[in-house]
Amino acid sequence: MKSIGGYFSLELPNKTLGELYPDAIKLNAGRYCLEYILRARGYKKIYLPYYTCEAVLQPIKELGLEYEFYHIDEKLEIAGEVNVGRDEVLLYTDYFGLKDEYTKDIVCRYSPNIIIDNTQAFFSKPCPHTDTFNTCRKYFGVADGAYLFTDKQLLVSIPSDFSTSRMTAVLDRLDKSPEEAFQAFHKCEQTLSKCGMRKMSKLTQSIMNSIDYTSIACQRLQNFDRLSQGLTESNEIHFAISNDSVPMVYPYYCHKEGLRQYLIKNHIYVAKFWPNVSEWSSSESQETDFAEYLLPLPIDQRYSDEDMNFIIETIKNI
């Protein structure tokens, strides 16, 4: 029975577009979407890129699966050919939400033994009959949540998640400085890695249902275009954006020593994708070079043309 009266919960805007992916399986994190697919399909081995987050190994190791890394090239595309067996699968990441067209090509090449990791490509529509997953918190102010697209059902009971304890980092980001909120963010990451597969919480669903996705997509594209205009000449990597692409960041690839530290000093926070890469791959590999010199510049909906101009000028002034 619905409760009436009492104190208020978090006040959210009225629904705008509702759910963006109403038919997806709603889970609590991308790594658990991957676990769901691996368990449901019964794969024995997975091929994954060196250039990826170490979180993808969590379900692979827990399930005791064999795994093997493959290289990508300077276009963030598979270098060479990966020979995928009948009971094996290849995982490919739509890097930065900018590899939509290439993703369609490799789906044709490797289908049905392929999984598309859209954790950096929230707005990218899954290819038909292709196991795909994304994550919410890389694009929006939520503590968890992910959408899984698959036609294979895992016949297990999945309990619901609760996000309340993880919301501290999201709320602190409003009340405090990024530096002060960072510890809470790390704590959230640790709890998410230990909680196991859960259904997306009601809190996360409510927040996701209140988002104006069209406006956010437009702002991200506008910010991406502004950085592209200002930094193309010095950027060592370039992308042709498809009509459906909505980037997560602007990837700025530049072998200028100390640039990352200089940006952080000027309060432009750029994550490192990913610290674990140099441990997995050789020091001479393309992936290790990307991890060190490819800077994911923020372009999200919190920022305006003025903010983008500040990023451009800061980079040009070093």
Phi, psi and chi 1 to 4 in degrees:
 res  aa     phi    psi   chi1   chi2   chi3   chi4
   1 MET       -  138.2  178.2  179.5  -72.3      -
   2 LYS   -71.5  133.6 -178.8  178.7  179.6  179.5
   3 SER   -85.0  139.4  -60.9      -      -      -
   4 ILE  -122.3  132.5  -59.2  175.2      -      -
   5 GLY    92.1 -174.8      -      -      -      -
   6 GLY    88.7 -172.4      -      -      -      -
   7 TYR   -76.0  163.2   65.4   89.5      -      -
   8 PHE   -83.0  150.8  -77.7   87.1      -      -
   9 SER   -91.8 -177.4   65.8      -      -      -
  10 LEU   -55.1  129.3  173.8   67.2      -      -
  11 GLU   -85.4  121.1 -167.0   81.0   12.7      -
  12 LEU  -118.5  154.6  -65.7  169.4      -      -
  13 PRO   -61.1  157.8  -18.3   29.0      -      -
  14 ASN   -62.1  155.6  -68.3  -32.4      -      -
  15 LYS   -58.0  136.4  -69.7 -174.9  178.6 -179.9
  16 THR   -97.3  -77.9   50.6      -      -      -
  17 LEU  -100.7   -1.9  -58.8  178.5      -      -
  18 GLY    71.1 -152.6      -      -      -      -
  19 GLU   -72.6  136.8  -74.6 -169.1  -80.9      -
  20 LEU   -78.3  -33.3 -171.3   61.8      -      -
  21 TYR  -126.9   71.5  -61.6  119.4      -      -
  22 PRO   -65.9  -25.3   22.4  -33.6      -      -
  23 ASP   -93.3   -1.7  -61.7  -34.9      -      -
  24 ALA   -77.8  158.7      -      -      -      -
  25 ILE   -81.2  125.7  -63.0  171.2      -      -
  26 LYS   -99.4  113.4  -57.4  169.5 -170.6   64.9
  27 LEU  -119.9 -175.1  -62.9  179.5      -      -
  28 ASN   -94.8  -16.1   52.5  -22.4      -      -
  29 ALA  -165.1  158.2      -      -      -      -
  30 GLY   -60.2  -40.0      -      -      -      -
  31 ARG   -61.5  -31.1   70.7 -166.9   73.3 -174.9
  32 TYR   -80.7  -25.5  -60.4  119.7      -      -
  33 CYS   -63.8  -43.4  -67.7      -      -      -
  34 LEU   -62.5  -43.5  178.0   57.7      -      -
  35 GLU   -59.2  -43.6  178.4 -173.8  -20.4      -
  36 TYR   -56.6  -49.3 -174.6  109.1      -      -
  37 ILE   -62.9  -46.6  -63.9  167.4      -      -
  38 LEU   -62.7  -38.8  -65.5  175.3      -      -
  39 ARG   -71.4  -43.0  -70.4  172.0   61.9 -177.5
  40 ALA   -67.8  -38.0      -      -      -      -
  41 ARG   -85.5  -21.1  -62.5  -72.2 -175.7 -168.0
  42 GLY    70.1   32.0      -      -      -      -
  43 TYR   -65.9  150.2  -67.4  119.4      -      -
  44 LYS  -100.8  -23.1  -55.8  -60.7 -177.4 -175.6
  45 LYS  -149.5  147.9 -177.6  176.1 -179.9  178.5
  46 ILE  -130.8  138.7 -177.7  170.1      -      -
  47 TYR  -104.2  127.8  -63.7   86.0      -      -
  48 LEU  -135.1  154.7   57.5  153.0      -      -
  49 PRO   -72.8  146.8   25.5  -33.2      -      -
  50 TYR   -59.3  -35.7  -80.0  105.3      -      -
  51 TYR   -87.2   81.9 -167.2   52.7      -      -
  52 THR  -159.3  167.3 -167.6      -      -      -
  53 CYS   -75.0  143.0  177.2      -      -      -
  54 GLU   -66.3  -15.2   62.2 -178.4  -16.0      -
  55 ALA   -61.6  -25.4      -      -      -      -
  56 VAL   -66.4  -23.0  -58.4      -      -      -
  57 LEU   -75.0  -20.6  -75.6 -177.1      -      -
  58 GLN   -55.9  -55.6 -179.0 -179.8  -34.7      -
  59 PRO   -68.8  -31.3   23.8  -33.7      -      -
  60 ILE   -63.8  -45.4  -64.6  169.2      -      -
  61 LYS   -70.4  -40.0  -70.8 -177.7  175.4 -179.8
  62 GLU   -63.9  -31.5  -72.6 -178.4   -0.5      -
  63 LEU   -87.8   -5.0  -65.2  173.4      -      -
  64 GLY    69.2   30.2      -      -      -      -
  65 LEU   -85.0  150.9  -58.1 -175.3      -      -
  66 GLU   -71.8  147.8  -68.6 -176.1   56.7      -
  67 TYR  -145.2  153.5   62.5   92.4      -      -
  68 GLU  -144.6  138.4 -175.7  176.1  -32.9      -
  69 PHE   -88.3  152.2  -67.3  106.0      -      -
  70 TYR  -128.7  159.5   64.5   80.5      -      -
  71 HIS   -91.3  153.8  -72.5  -73.5      -      -
  72 ILE  -114.5  163.1   58.2  168.3      -      -
  73 ASP  -101.8 -169.9   59.0   23.2      -      -
  74 GLU   -68.9  -12.8   67.0  -78.1   -6.2      -
  75 LYS   -93.1    5.2  -63.7  179.2 -178.5  178.7
  76 LEU    65.7   31.8  -63.7  166.5      -      -
  77 GLU  -116.7  158.9  -60.9  176.0    1.1      -
  78 ILE   -60.8  127.1  -62.0  172.1      -      -
  79 ALA   -87.6  113.7      -      -      -      -
  80 GLY    81.7 -156.9      -      -      -      -
  81 GLU  -119.3  138.2 -171.0   71.4   20.3      -
  82 VAL  -105.0  123.2 -178.7      -      -      -
  83 ASN   -87.8  103.3  -63.7  -45.3      -      -
  84 VAL   -99.8  122.6 -177.5      -      -      -
  85 GLY   -77.0  177.2      -      -      -      -
  86 ARG   -63.5  -40.5 -166.6  170.9 -173.3  175.1
  87 ASP  -103.5   28.0   58.4   -5.9      -      -
  88 GLU  -121.1  168.0  -59.0  173.0  -13.2      -
  89 VAL  -147.2  150.3   68.1      -      -      -
  90 LEU  -109.1  132.7 -179.9  139.2      -      -
  91 LEU  -104.0  125.7  176.7   71.7      -      -
  92 TYR  -126.0  139.5  177.5   75.1      -      -
  93 THR   -99.6  129.9  -59.1      -      -      -
  94 ASP   -78.6   87.7 -176.6  -16.1      -      -
  95 TYR   -60.6  124.5  -69.2  103.8      -      -
  96 PHE    60.7   12.4  -46.0  119.0      -      -
  97 GLY    72.1   22.6      -      -      -      -
  98 LEU  -117.2    4.4  -62.6  169.6      -      -
  99 LYS  -115.8   34.7  -58.9  -60.2  -65.6 -176.7
 100 ASP   -59.9  -47.9  -71.3   -2.4      -      -
 101 GLU   -66.2  -41.4  -67.0  -56.1  -46.5      -
 102 TYR   -65.8  -37.2  176.7   71.6      -      -
 103 THR   -58.1  -41.9  -64.8      -      -      -
 104 LYS   -61.6  -38.2  -65.4  174.0 -174.7  176.5
 105 ASP   -64.9  -46.4  -69.2  -19.0      -      -
 106 ILE   -75.6  -23.5   62.4  164.3      -      -
 107 VAL   -61.9  -42.1  164.5      -      -      -
 108 CYS   -63.7  -37.0  -68.9      -      -      -
 109 ARG   -73.8  -38.6  -78.3  165.3   51.6 -167.5
 110 TYR  -109.7   -8.8  -69.9   98.4      -      -
 111 SER   -58.1  140.0 -176.0      -      -      -
 112 PRO   -93.5    4.3   34.9  -35.8      -      -
 113 ASN   -90.1   59.5  -65.2   61.5      -      -
 114 ILE  -148.0  144.3 -173.0  167.7      -      -
 115 ILE  -123.4  131.9  -59.5  169.4      -      -
 116 ILE  -102.1  123.1  -60.9  -59.7      -      -
 117 ASP   -92.0  104.6  178.2  -12.7      -      -
 118 ASN  -103.5   28.1  -88.1   -6.6      -      -
 119 THR   -64.1  -20.9   53.4      -      -      -
 120 GLN  -104.7   10.9  -64.6 -170.1  -14.9      -
 121 ALA  -141.5   61.0      -      -      -      -
 122 PHE   -57.7  -39.0 -178.7   86.5      -      -
 123 PHE   -84.8   -7.1  -74.6   91.7      -      -
 124 SER   -74.4  126.5  -62.6      -      -      -
 125 LYS   -74.4  133.0  -64.6  179.4 -179.5  178.1
 126 PRO   -62.9  145.0  -17.1   29.5      -      -
 127 CYS   -68.5  145.5  -64.3      -      -      -
 128 PRO   -57.2  139.5  -23.9   34.3      -      -
 129 HIS    56.9   35.4  -49.2  -64.4      -      -
 130 THR  -128.6  124.1  -57.2      -      -      -
 131 ASP   -63.1  122.5  -66.8  -26.2      -      -
 132 THR  -144.2  146.7  -54.2      -      -      -
 133 PHE  -144.5  155.2   64.0   91.9      -      -
 134 ASN  -133.8 -171.0   61.6   29.9      -      -
 135 THR  -143.5  150.1 -173.6      -      -      -
 136 CYS   -87.3  -36.8  -54.9      -      -      -
 137 ARG   -76.5   -9.2   57.8 -154.6  177.1   97.2
 138 LYS   -82.2  -11.8  -74.1 -176.4  170.7   61.0
 139 TYR  -118.7  -21.8  -87.2   73.8      -      -
 140 PHE  -138.8  166.0  -49.0  102.8      -      -
 141 GLY   -83.6   67.0      -      -      -      -
 142 VAL  -128.2  162.9  -68.7      -      -      -
 143 ALA   -92.5  -13.6      -      -      -      -
 144 ASP  -166.7 -170.4   46.2   42.6      -      -
 145 GLY   109.5  140.1      -      -      -      -
 146 ALA  -158.1  154.7      -      -      -      -
 147 TYR  -116.3  132.5  -66.5   98.2      -      -
 148 LEU  -115.3  133.1  168.8   61.2      -      -
 149 PHE  -117.7  110.5  -51.1   86.5      -      -
 150 THR  -158.0  152.5 -177.5      -      -      -
 151 ASP  -103.5   10.9   56.2   11.8      -      -
 152 LYS  -108.6  121.3 -175.4   69.0  171.8  178.2
 153 GLN   -93.4  135.3 -172.8  175.1    2.2      -
 154 LEU   -93.0  115.8 -178.6   61.7      -      -
 155 LEU   -85.6   68.3  -61.0  176.5      -      -
 156 VAL  -137.6  157.3  -62.3      -      -      -
 157 SER   -85.0  124.5  177.5      -      -      -
 158 ILE  -110.3  118.0  -56.2  174.4      -      -
 159 PRO   -71.6  161.1   25.9  -33.1      -      -
 160 SER   -80.4  148.9  -65.4      -      -      -
 161 ASP   -93.7  163.0 -159.0    0.3      -      -
 162 PHE  -129.1  128.2  -60.5   95.8      -      -
 163 SER  -100.0   -5.0  -60.7      -      -      -
 164 THR   -51.5  -48.4  -51.2      -      -      -
 165 SER   -68.5  -20.1   62.4      -      -      -
 166 ARG   -91.6   -8.0  -60.5 -170.0 -159.2  106.6
 167 MET   -76.6   -9.1  -74.9  -61.1  -68.0      -
 168 THR   -56.7  -44.4  -56.7      -      -      -
 169 ALA   -63.3  -42.3      -      -      -      -
 170 VAL   -65.3  -42.3  177.7      -      -      -
 171 LEU   -73.5  -38.7  -61.9  173.9      -      -
 172 ASP   -61.8  -30.2  -84.2   -3.1      -      -
 173 ARG   -64.7  -23.1 -167.9   64.6  171.3   83.2
 174 LEU   -84.9  -42.7  -78.3  175.1      -      -
 175 ASP   -83.6  -29.4  -95.5  -12.3      -      -
 176 LYS  -123.8  179.1  -57.1  176.4 -178.1  178.8
 177 SER   -75.9  160.3   68.3      -      -      -
 178 PRO   -56.7  -37.2  -24.5   33.6      -      -
 179 GLU   -64.0  -42.0  -65.1   85.9   -5.6      -
 180 GLU   -69.5  -31.8  -68.9  174.4  -57.9      -
 181 ALA   -85.4  -10.8      -      -      -      -
 182 PHE   -64.6  -36.2 -158.8   56.8      -      -
 183 GLN   -63.7  -41.6 -173.4  174.5   -3.4      -
 184 ALA   -64.7  -35.3      -      -      -      -
 185 PHE   -62.9  -43.9  173.0   77.1      -      -
 186 HIS   -65.4  -37.2  -90.5  -65.8      -      -
 187 LYS   -64.0  -39.7 -173.9  176.5 -179.9  180.0
 188 CYS   -61.3  -43.9  169.3      -      -      -
 189 GLU   -59.4  -42.0  -69.1  -73.1  -54.2      -
 190 GLN   -66.2  -42.2  -68.4  169.2    0.0      -
 191 THR   -67.4  -35.4   61.0      -      -      -
 192 LEU   -67.3  -31.6 -162.4   56.8      -      -
 193 SER   -75.1  -15.8   68.5      -      -      -
 194 LYS  -109.5  -11.4  -62.0  174.9 -177.7  177.5
 195 CYS   -79.3  -19.7   66.2      -      -      -
 196 GLY    82.9  174.6      -      -      -      -
 197 MET   -66.1  127.8 -175.0 -169.9  -61.0      -
 198 ARG  -141.2  159.2  -61.7  -74.7 -173.1  -87.7
 199 LYS   -72.7  149.0  -67.4  178.0 -177.4  176.6
 200 MET   -54.1  134.4 -172.9 -174.1  -66.4      -
 201 SER   -66.4  157.5   72.5      -      -      -
 202 LYS   -63.4  -35.0  -69.3 -179.1 -179.2  179.2
 203 LEU   -63.4  -48.2  174.2   55.4      -      -
 204 THR   -64.0  -41.4  -63.1      -      -      -
 205 GLN   -60.9  -40.9  -72.8 -173.5   59.6      -
 206 SER   -63.3  -42.9  -64.0      -      -      -
 207 ILE   -65.8  -44.6  -64.6  172.7      -      -
 208 MET   -63.7  -33.5  -66.3  -60.0  -65.6      -
 209 ASN   -73.8  -14.0  -70.3  -11.1      -      -
 210 SER   -97.0    2.5   72.3      -      -      -
 211 ILE   -86.9  138.4  -70.0  171.5      -      -
 212 ASP   -88.4   88.6 -175.9  -15.4      -      -
 213 TYR   -65.1  -36.0  -67.5  105.1      -      -
 214 THR   -63.2  -46.2  -58.7      -      -      -
 215 SER   -62.7  -41.8  173.7      -      -      -
 216 ILE   -65.6  -43.1  -75.3  174.8      -      -
 217 ALA   -60.5  -43.1      -      -      -      -
 218 CYS   -63.3  -42.8  -71.0      -      -      -
 219 GLN   -65.5  -41.5 -172.0   62.5   50.0      -
 220 ARG   -62.6  -44.0  -77.3  178.2  170.6  -88.3
 221 LEU   -65.5  -39.3  -74.1  165.6      -      -
 222 GLN   -63.0  -44.0 -179.0  177.3  -42.5      -
 223 ASN   -67.6  -39.0  -70.9  -18.6      -      -
 224 PHE   -61.1  -45.2 -176.2   93.3      -      -
 225 ASP   -61.9  -39.1  -72.1  -17.7      -      -
 226 ARG   -65.3  -44.5 -178.9   66.8 -163.7   98.6
 227 LEU   -66.1  -37.5  -71.6 -171.6      -      -
 228 SER   -62.6  -42.3 -177.0      -      -      -
 229 GLN   -62.2  -40.4  -68.0  168.8   14.6      -
 230 GLY   -84.9  -20.5      -      -      -      -
 231 LEU  -122.5   -0.5  -62.2  172.6      -      -
 232 THR   -56.1  -41.5  -68.0      -      -      -
 233 GLU   -62.8  -34.7  -69.6 -175.1    6.4      -
 234 SER   -97.9   -7.2   57.0      -      -      -
 235 ASN   -81.5  131.4 -164.3  -10.7      -      -
 236 GLU   -90.4    4.3  -60.7  172.5   31.3      -
 237 ILE  -137.6  143.1 -167.8  169.5      -      -
 238 HIS  -137.4  148.3  -57.8  -78.2      -      -
 239 PHE  -132.0  140.7  -63.9   92.6      -      -
 240 ALA   -96.4  113.9      -      -      -      -
 241 ILE   -81.7  131.4  -57.5 -177.0      -      -
 242 SER   -77.3  168.4   70.4      -      -      -
 243 ASN   -63.7  -25.6  -67.3  -28.6      -      -
 244 ASP   -96.6   -3.1  -62.8  -34.4      -      -
 245 SER   -75.9  137.2  -64.2      -      -      -
 246 VAL  -131.6  101.1  179.4      -      -      -
 247 PRO   -65.8  152.9  -16.5   29.6      -      -
 248 MET   -83.0  -41.2 -176.8 -179.7   79.9      -
 249 VAL  -145.4  174.0  -63.3      -      -      -
 250 TYR  -102.2  110.2  176.9   79.0      -      -
 251 PRO   -76.3  113.8   23.6  -27.5      -      -
 252 TYR  -108.2  111.6 -175.9   66.9      -      -
 253 TYR  -106.7  109.7 -172.6   38.7      -      -
 254 CYS  -150.8  127.9  178.4      -      -      -
 255 HIS   -88.2   54.2  -70.7   79.4      -      -
 256 LYS  -104.4  111.7 -174.3  177.4  -71.3 -173.9
 257 GLU   -61.8  136.5  -64.7  -65.6  -21.0      -
 258 GLY    82.5    2.0      -      -      -      -
 259 LEU   -66.0  -42.1  179.6   54.7      -      -
 260 ARG   -58.6  -47.8 -175.8 -170.5  -55.8  -86.3
 261 GLN   -64.4  -36.3  -68.2   73.7   19.7      -
 262 TYR   -65.8  -42.1 -177.9   74.6      -      -
 263 LEU   -64.0  -44.9  -70.3  173.9      -      -
 264 ILE   -62.1  -40.1  -66.3  172.5      -      -
 265 LYS   -59.3  -31.4 -177.9 -179.6  177.6 -178.9
 266 ASN   -95.3   21.4  -76.7  -86.2      -      -
 267 HIS    63.0   31.1  -58.4  -77.5      -      -
 268 ILE  -108.9  103.1  -59.3  170.1      -      -
 269 TYR   -90.8  118.3  -62.8  104.9      -      -
 270 VAL  -118.8  124.4  -73.6      -      -      -
 271 ALA   -71.1  162.8      -      -      -      -
 272 LYS  -106.2  113.7 -171.6  169.2 -173.7  177.8
 273 PHE  -101.4   99.9  -65.0  159.8      -      -
 274 TRP  -134.9  148.5  -72.2  -91.7      -      -
 275 PRO   -59.6  -29.9  -23.5   33.6      -      -
 276 ASN   -72.0  -18.0   51.7  -82.9      -      -
 277 VAL   -60.1  -41.9  171.6      -      -      -
 278 SER   -67.0  -21.0   58.4      -      -      -
 279 GLU   -80.2  -29.4  -60.5  173.6    8.9      -
 280 TRP   -86.3  -41.7  -66.2  -10.9      -      -
 281 SER  -108.1  166.8 -169.9      -      -      -
 282 SER   -71.5  160.5   68.0      -      -      -
 283 SER   -67.2  -20.5   58.5      -      -      -
 284 GLU   -93.2   -1.9  -63.7   80.3   20.6      -
 285 SER   -74.8  158.1   70.8      -      -      -
 286 GLN   -61.7  -37.5 -179.9   65.2   71.5      -
 287 GLU   -64.8  -42.2  -67.7   87.2   -5.9      -
 288 THR   -65.5  -37.4  -62.1      -      -      -
 289 ASP   -66.2  -41.6 -157.7   62.1      -      -
 290 PHE   -59.4  -45.5  -83.6  151.2      -      -
 291 ALA   -58.6  -34.5      -      -      -      -
 292 GLU   -86.9  -38.8 -173.6   62.5   34.2      -
 293 TYR  -117.2   -4.7  -65.8  105.4      -      -
 294 LEU   -93.3  114.6 -165.7  153.5      -      -
 295 LEU  -102.8  119.5  -52.4 -178.3      -      -
 296 PRO   -81.9   94.0   27.9  -30.0      -      -
 297 LEU   -75.4  134.1  -58.9  179.2      -      -
 298 PRO   -68.5  134.9   21.7  -31.0      -      -
 299 ILE  -133.7   13.7   58.0  159.6      -      -
 300 ASP   -73.1 -180.0   59.7   75.1      -      -
 301 GLN   -67.1   -8.2   56.3  -87.3   14.7      -
 302 ARG   -76.9  -12.4  -65.3  170.9  -69.5  179.6
 303 TYR  -119.0  154.2  -54.1  114.8      -      -
 304 SER  -115.2 -179.1   63.3      -      -      -
 305 ASP   -57.5  -38.4  -82.9   -6.6      -      -
 306 GLU   -60.6  -41.4 -176.5  179.4   -8.4      -
 307 ASP   -65.9  -41.2  -62.7  -47.4      -      -
 308 MET   -64.6  -39.1  -63.0  -58.0  101.3      -
 309 ASN   -63.9  -35.7  -69.8  -26.2      -      -
 310 PHE   -64.8  -41.7  175.5   70.8      -      -
 311 ILE   -61.1  -46.3  -67.3  174.4      -      -
 312 ILE   -60.5  -48.0  -67.4  168.6      -      -
 313 GLU   -66.2  -37.2  -68.2  -54.3  -47.2      -
 314 THR   -62.4  -42.8  -58.9      -      -      -
 315 ILE   -67.3  -40.5  -70.2  174.0      -      -
 316 LYS   -70.7  -23.9  -72.2 -177.1  175.1 -179.3
 317 ASN   -88.0   -7.8  -71.9  -23.2      -      -
 318 ILE   -72.5      - -173.7  174.0      -      -
